Amino acid sequence: MGNSLQSILVLVFLSLSFFSWSSYAKINRKPFNISISGNSKAMKGLQKRAELKMARSTAYCRGFYMPKAISTWSCKKSAPRTTTCKLQYKCKVTTTKFNRSSEVRRLKKDLSKLRVSKERLKIKVSRKPYRRKTYKTKKLVKKLSAVKAASTVKPKPIPKITPPKPVASKSIIESELDELSKFNESDTVDEALVKSDLDQDLSEGLDDDLDEDLDELNEEVEKKTEKLEKSSADSDSDEEEESESSDDESPYTSNPAKLAAFSFDFIQVADDFDSLVTMGLSWTPRKDFNSKIGMRGQFGLKSLKIFSGTSLEETFIVYELGLYLNLNFNANLYAEVGYLLQKWNNTAADSHSSFSFGVGYKFTDKVMKIFDRVFIDYSTVSNESSNRELKFSTGFSF
């Protein structure tokens, strides 16, 4: 009852943390203007150069968006030989027909047909460019240097403690051998006494009978001693085999790799201007090497959807292949860090790498006889828009 209540509380806590994070994305789709000034005769070439520069720029539209002109050039003379022109832009979702590659090719083709001026081009934009905040303070530098210095210190090797070899107890065997030897000595003493007494009264026939009895008794004593020695030797070999097998076995030699392990994922994908929620399914085989360190794989797929307002622009599948290293704090709580490769099955056929880290909780007893863990991971993707992904996963195994 306690384990199931604890599992439910963990699920509720992680669910609240996941869905509260989804409100962080911001959308900025207001139109903005650009203006250029230059020689009136070369104005068409300057306009195409400005359009080409805006098509290549990622400072004003991020993620799946890029600048798109929503008006025509409006020009007026500002001096006898100088003209000032303005053009209105808006961030639009990239598609198969409208993307950076297609726009750059189109504008270069148009420029090749015009007289291009060598005049320096200055573009004024009404929107402030996007700049990623960097945090480089003296405290952070000192902290990083301290962590680096601590990581270079090599820990002292822990001496290997070998348990003493168990010594076979031979007290019972030795006591039995002592008793037999005493019995043999007492028999020999009795034999001497009997011989001394019978030298006078008994005949030579009686002496021969006594010698035969003593020989039979000595043979029986020798047989018993041989049996006891064999049994002691067998017990020593059995105890040595048991000690060797106990030394070779560790708590995790009987823990094979868990291959039939999977996870169902709720994923929040976002950049600085937009976000979306999707789902995925992954195969996560894992293996614990000892009580502290383990490893798991990640072979999964998820779907991404791109919207423009309320209309769907493109939907495609993303394949993931990665490897995680697990650090177990105790029997239930663990942390993990991993490196993944993503294959985007879209028209551009992009491939990106991803770095991920997170924490998880393993249930002592499976919930509903199938769910064995929950974990939450945060990933950064190395694409142009630097997508960020927050993944809340429920693991199940058979």
C-alpha positions as CSV (number, residue, x, y, z in Angstrom):
1,M,0.0,0.0,0.0
2,G,2.9,2.4,0.9
3,N,4.8,1.7,-2.3
4,S,1.7,2.3,-4.5
5,L,0.9,5.6,-2.7
6,Q,4.5,6.7,-3.2
7,S,4.4,5.8,-6.9
8,I,1.2,7.8,-7.4
9,L,2.7,10.9,-5.6
10,V,5.8,10.7,-7.8
11,L,3.6,10.5,-11.0
12,V,1.5,13.5,-9.9
13,F,4.6,15.6,-9.1
14,L,6.4,14.9,-12.4
15,S,3.1,15.5,-14.4
16,L,2.7,19.0,-12.8
17,S,6.3,19.9,-13.4
18,F,6.0,18.8,-17.1
19,F,2.8,20.7,-18.0
20,S,3.8,23.8,-16.1
21,W,7.0,24.1,-18.2
22,S,4.9,24.2,-21.5
23,S,3.9,27.9,-20.9
24,Y,7.4,29.3,-21.3
25,A,7.3,29.7,-25.1
26,K,6.7,33.1,-26.7
27,I,5.3,34.0,-30.1
28,N,6.3,37.1,-31.9
29,R,4.7,37.4,-35.3
30,K,4.4,41.2,-35.7
31,P,5.4,42.6,-39.1
32,F,8.5,44.8,-39.3
33,N,10.0,47.1,-41.9
34,I,13.4,47.5,-43.5
35,S,14.7,50.6,-45.3
36,I,17.7,51.1,-47.6
37,S,19.2,54.2,-49.3
38,G,21.5,54.4,-52.4
39,N,22.0,55.5,-55.9
40,S,18.8,55.8,-57.9
41,K,20.2,54.1,-61.0
42,A,21.4,51.0,-59.0
43,M,18.4,50.8,-56.7
44,K,17.0,47.5,-58.2
45,G,20.3,45.8,-57.5
46,L,20.4,47.1,-54.0
47,Q,16.9,45.9,-53.4
48,K,17.7,42.4,-54.4
49,R,20.9,42.4,-52.3
50,A,18.8,43.5,-49.3
51,E,16.2,40.7,-49.9
52,L,19.1,38.2,-50.2
53,K,20.6,39.4,-46.9
54,M,17.2,39.1,-45.1
55,A,16.7,35.6,-46.6
56,R,20.0,34.5,-45.1
57,S,19.5,36.2,-41.7
58,T,18.4,34.3,-38.6
59,A,18.5,37.3,-36.3
60,Y,14.8,38.3,-36.7
61,C,12.9,35.0,-37.2
62,R,13.9,31.9,-35.3
63,G,13.0,28.2,-35.4
64,F,10.8,27.1,-38.3
65,Y,10.2,30.7,-39.4
66,M,12.0,33.0,-41.8
67,P,11.4,36.6,-43.1
68,K,8.9,36.9,-46.0
69,A,8.0,40.2,-47.8
70,I,4.3,41.0,-47.5
71,S,4.4,44.2,-49.6
72,T,6.3,45.7,-52.5
73,W,9.1,48.3,-52.4
74,S,7.9,51.8,-51.7
75,C,10.5,54.4,-52.8
76,K,11.0,58.1,-52.7
77,K,13.8,60.5,-53.5
78,S,15.7,61.8,-50.5
79,A,18.3,63.7,-52.5
80,P,19.0,64.6,-56.1
81,R,20.7,61.2,-56.9
82,T,19.7,59.2,-53.8
83,T,16.5,57.2,-53.3
84,T,15.2,55.7,-50.0
85,C,13.1,52.5,-50.2
86,K,11.1,50.5,-47.6
87,L,9.8,47.0,-47.6
88,Q,7.5,45.2,-45.0
89,Y,8.3,41.7,-43.7
90,K,6.7,39.1,-41.5
91,C,7.9,35.9,-40.1
92,K,6.4,33.0,-42.0
93,V,6.7,29.2,-41.5
94,T,9.1,27.5,-43.9
95,T,7.7,25.0,-46.3
96,T,8.9,22.9,-49.2
97,K,8.4,25.8,-51.6
98,F,9.4,28.6,-49.2
99,N,12.6,28.1,-47.3
100,R,16.0,29.6,-47.0
101,S,17.6,27.5,-49.8
102,S,14.9,28.1,-52.3
103,E,14.8,31.9,-51.6
104,V,18.6,32.2,-51.8
105,R,18.7,30.4,-55.1
106,R,15.9,32.6,-56.6
107,L,17.5,35.9,-55.5
108,K,20.9,34.9,-56.7
109,K,19.4,34.1,-60.1
110,D,17.7,37.5,-60.2
111,L,20.9,39.3,-59.2
112,S,22.8,37.7,-62.0
113,K,20.4,39.4,-64.5
114,L,20.8,42.9,-63.0
115,R,23.6,45.5,-62.9
116,V,25.0,45.1,-59.4
117,S,26.5,48.2,-57.7
118,K,29.6,48.0,-55.5
119,E,28.0,50.5,-53.2
120,R,28.0,49.6,-49.6
121,L,24.6,48.4,-48.5
122,K,23.1,49.6,-45.2
123,I,19.8,48.1,-44.0
124,K,17.8,49.6,-41.2
125,V,15.4,47.2,-39.5
126,S,12.5,48.3,-37.2
127,R,12.8,45.2,-35.1
128,K,15.6,44.5,-32.6
129,P,17.7,41.5,-33.6
130,Y,17.5,38.3,-31.5
131,R,20.5,37.9,-29.3
132,R,21.1,34.8,-27.1
133,K,21.9,35.8,-23.5
134,T,25.2,34.7,-22.2
135,Y,26.0,34.6,-18.5
136,K,29.8,34.9,-17.9
137,T,30.4,36.2,-14.4
138,K,33.4,36.0,-12.2
139,K,31.6,33.7,-9.8
140,L,30.7,31.2,-12.6
141,V,34.4,31.2,-13.8
142,K,35.7,30.6,-10.3
143,K,33.1,27.8,-9.8
144,L,34.1,26.1,-13.2
145,S,37.8,26.4,-12.4
146,A,37.2,24.8,-8.9
147,V,35.2,21.9,-10.5
148,K,37.9,21.4,-13.1
149,A,40.6,21.4,-10.4
150,A,38.6,18.9,-8.3
151,S,38.2,16.6,-11.3
152,T,41.9,16.4,-11.9
153,V,42.6,15.1,-8.4
154,K,42.9,11.4,-8.6
155,P,41.3,9.5,-5.8
156,K,43.4,7.2,-3.7
157,P,43.0,3.6,-4.7
158,I,41.0,1.5,-2.3
159,P,42.9,-1.5,-1.1
160,K,41.3,-4.8,-2.2
161,I,40.2,-6.8,0.9
162,T,40.3,-10.5,0.3
163,P,38.3,-12.5,2.8
164,P,40.4,-15.1,4.7
165,K,40.1,-18.6,3.4
166,P,37.8,-20.6,5.7
167,V,39.8,-23.3,7.4
168,A,38.1,-26.7,7.7
169,S,37.3,-27.7,11.3
170,K,39.1,-30.8,12.1
171,S,38.5,-30.9,15.8
172,I,36.0,-33.8,15.6
173,I,38.3,-35.8,13.2
174,E,41.4,-35.2,15.4
175,S,39.5,-36.2,18.5
176,E,38.3,-39.4,16.9
177,L,41.9,-40.2,15.7
178,D,43.2,-39.5,19.3
179,E,40.6,-41.8,20.7
180,L,41.5,-44.5,18.3
181,S,45.2,-44.1,19.0
182,K,44.5,-44.3,22.7
183,F,42.4,-47.3,22.1
184,N,45.2,-48.9,20.2
185,E,47.7,-48.0,22.9
186,S,45.5,-49.5,25.6
187,D,45.1,-52.6,23.5
188,T,48.9,-52.9,23.2
189,V,49.3,-52.5,27.0
190,D,46.6,-55.1,27.6
191,E,48.3,-57.3,25.2
192,A,51.6,-57.0,27.1
193,L,49.9,-57.7,30.4
194,V,48.0,-60.7,29.0
195,K,51.2,-62.1,27.5
196,S,53.0,-61.7,30.8
197,D,50.3,-63.4,32.7
198,L,49.8,-66.2,30.2
199,D,53.5,-67.0,30.0
200,Q,53.1,-69.1,33.0
201,D,49.6,-70.6,32.6
202,L,48.6,-70.6,29.0
203,S,50.0,-72.7,26.2
204,E,51.5,-71.6,22.9
205,G,48.1,-72.2,21.2
206,L,46.4,-69.5,23.2
207,D,49.2,-67.0,22.4
208,D,48.6,-67.6,18.7
209,D,44.9,-67.0,19.0
210,L,45.6,-63.7,20.8
211,D,48.0,-62.6,18.1
212,E,45.4,-63.2,15.4
213,D,42.7,-61.2,17.4
214,L,45.1,-58.3,17.8
215,D,46.0,-58.3,14.1
216,E,42.3,-58.1,13.1
217,L,41.8,-55.3,15.6
218,N,44.8,-53.3,14.1
219,E,43.4,-53.8,10.6
220,E,40.0,-52.4,11.6
221,V,41.7,-49.4,13.3
222,E,43.7,-48.7,10.1
223,K,40.5,-48.9,7.9
224,K,38.7,-46.4,10.2
225,T,41.6,-44.0,10.1
226,E,41.7,-44.1,6.2
227,K,38.0,-43.4,6.0
228,L,38.3,-40.4,8.4
229,E,41.2,-39.0,6.4
230,K,39.3,-39.3,3.1
231,S,36.2,-37.6,4.6
232,S,38.4,-34.7,5.9
233,A,40.0,-34.3,2.5
234,D,36.6,-34.2,0.8
235,S,35.2,-31.6,3.2
236,D,38.3,-29.4,2.6
237,S,37.8,-29.5,-1.2
238,D,34.0,-28.8,-0.9
239,E,34.7,-25.8,1.3
240,E,37.4,-24.5,-1.0
241,E,35.0,-24.7,-4.0
242,E,32.2,-22.9,-2.0
243,S,34.6,-20.1,-1.1
244,E,35.8,-19.7,-4.6
245,S,32.3,-19.6,-6.0
246,S,31.3,-17.1,-3.3
247,D,34.3,-14.9,-4.2
248,D,33.5,-15.0,-8.0
249,E,29.8,-14.2,-7.6
250,S,28.7,-10.6,-7.2
251,P,25.2,-9.1,-6.5
252,Y,24.8,-8.2,-10.2
253,T,26.1,-11.4,-11.9
254,S,22.6,-12.7,-11.7
255,N,21.1,-9.5,-13.1
256,P,21.0,-10.0,-17.0
257,A,20.4,-7.2,-19.4
258,K,16.7,-6.1,-19.6
259,L,15.9,-6.2,-23.3
260,A,12.0,-6.1,-23.2
261,A,12.0,-2.5,-21.9
262,F,10.0,0.4,-23.5
263,S,8.8,3.9,-22.7
264,F,5.9,6.0,-23.8
265,D,7.0,9.7,-24.1
266,F,5.2,13.1,-23.8
267,I,7.5,15.6,-25.5
268,Q,7.5,19.4,-25.4
269,V,9.5,20.9,-28.4
270,A,10.1,24.6,-28.4
271,D,12.3,27.4,-29.6
272,D,12.2,31.1,-28.6
273,F,9.1,31.9,-30.7
274,D,6.9,28.8,-30.8
275,S,6.3,25.4,-29.2
276,L,4.3,22.2,-29.7
277,V,3.5,19.0,-27.8
278,T,3.9,15.6,-29.4
279,M,4.2,11.9,-28.3
280,G,6.7,9.2,-29.0
281,L,7.5,5.6,-28.3
282,S,11.0,4.2,-27.6
283,W,12.7,0.9,-27.0
284,T,15.1,1.3,-24.0
285,P,17.1,-1.8,-23.3
286,R,19.2,-1.4,-20.2
287,K,21.9,-3.2,-18.1
288,D,23.2,-2.4,-14.5
289,F,26.9,-3.2,-14.1
290,N,26.8,-2.8,-10.3
291,S,24.8,-1.0,-7.7
292,K,26.0,2.4,-8.8
293,I,26.5,2.4,-12.6
294,G,24.3,1.2,-15.5
295,M,23.6,1.9,-19.2
296,R,20.6,2.0,-21.5
297,G,19.9,2.5,-25.1
298,Q,17.4,4.7,-26.9
299,F,15.8,3.6,-30.1
300,G,12.6,5.7,-30.7
301,L,10.4,7.7,-33.0
302,K,8.2,10.7,-32.6
303,S,6.1,13.0,-34.8
304,L,6.5,16.7,-35.4
305,K,3.9,19.1,-36.8
306,I,4.4,22.6,-38.1
307,F,1.5,25.0,-38.1
308,S,0.9,28.4,-39.7
309,G,-1.8,30.0,-37.6
310,T,-4.5,27.3,-37.6
311,S,-3.5,25.5,-40.8
312,L,-1.2,22.5,-40.8
313,E,1.9,23.0,-42.9
314,E,4.0,19.8,-42.6
315,T,4.0,16.6,-40.5
316,F,7.0,14.3,-40.4
317,I,8.6,11.5,-38.3
318,V,11.8,11.9,-36.3
319,Y,14.0,8.8,-35.5
320,E,16.2,8.8,-32.5
321,L,19.3,6.6,-31.7
322,G,21.3,7.2,-28.6
323,L,23.1,5.9,-25.5
324,Y,22.6,6.9,-21.8
325,L,24.9,6.4,-18.8
326,N,22.9,5.9,-15.5
327,L,24.1,6.8,-12.0
328,N,22.1,5.1,-9.2
329,F,21.8,7.1,-6.0
330,N,19.9,4.3,-4.3
331,A,17.6,1.5,-5.2
332,N,15.0,3.8,-6.7
333,L,16.4,7.3,-7.6
334,Y,18.9,7.7,-10.5
335,A,20.3,10.3,-12.9
336,E,21.3,9.8,-16.5
337,V,23.2,11.6,-19.2
338,G,23.2,10.7,-22.9
339,Y,24.1,11.5,-26.5
340,L,21.6,11.0,-29.3
341,L,21.4,11.3,-33.1
342,Q,18.1,12.5,-34.7
343,K,17.1,11.8,-38.3
344,W,14.3,14.1,-39.5
345,N,12.1,12.5,-42.2
346,N,11.1,15.8,-43.7
347,T,11.7,17.2,-47.2
348,A,15.1,18.6,-46.2
349,A,16.1,15.2,-44.7
350,D,18.0,16.9,-41.9
351,S,20.2,15.0,-39.3
352,H,21.1,16.6,-35.9
353,S,22.8,15.6,-32.7
354,S,21.3,16.0,-29.3
355,F,22.7,16.1,-25.7
356,S,20.3,15.0,-23.0
357,F,20.3,14.7,-19.2
358,G,17.6,13.9,-16.6
359,V,16.5,12.1,-13.5
360,G,14.2,9.1,-13.0
361,Y,12.5,7.0,-10.3
362,K,12.3,3.1,-10.4
363,F,9.4,1.5,-8.6
364,T,10.2,-1.2,-6.1
365,D,7.1,-3.1,-7.3
366,K,5.7,-2.6,-10.8
367,V,2.6,-0.5,-11.0
368,M,-0.3,-2.4,-12.6
369,K,2.2,-5.2,-13.1
370,I,3.8,-3.5,-16.1
371,F,5.0,0.1,-15.3
372,D,8.4,0.0,-13.6
373,R,9.8,3.6,-13.8
374,V,9.2,7.2,-14.7
375,F,11.8,9.7,-15.8
376,I,12.1,13.2,-17.2
377,D,14.8,14.4,-19.6
378,Y,15.9,17.8,-21.0
379,S,17.6,17.8,-24.4
380,T,19.2,20.5,-26.7
381,V,19.2,19.8,-30.4
382,S,22.0,21.2,-32.6
383,N,19.8,22.5,-35.4
384,E,19.7,26.0,-36.7
385,S,17.0,27.1,-34.2
386,S,18.6,25.3,-31.3
387,N,15.4,23.4,-30.3
388,R,14.9,22.4,-26.7
389,E,12.9,19.3,-25.7
390,L,11.5,18.3,-22.4
391,K,10.5,14.7,-22.3
392,F,8.3,13.1,-19.6
393,S,8.3,9.3,-20.0
394,T,6.7,6.3,-18.4
395,G,8.7,3.1,-18.7
396,F,7.2,-0.4,-18.9
397,S,8.8,-3.8,-19.3
398,F,7.9,-7.5,-19.6
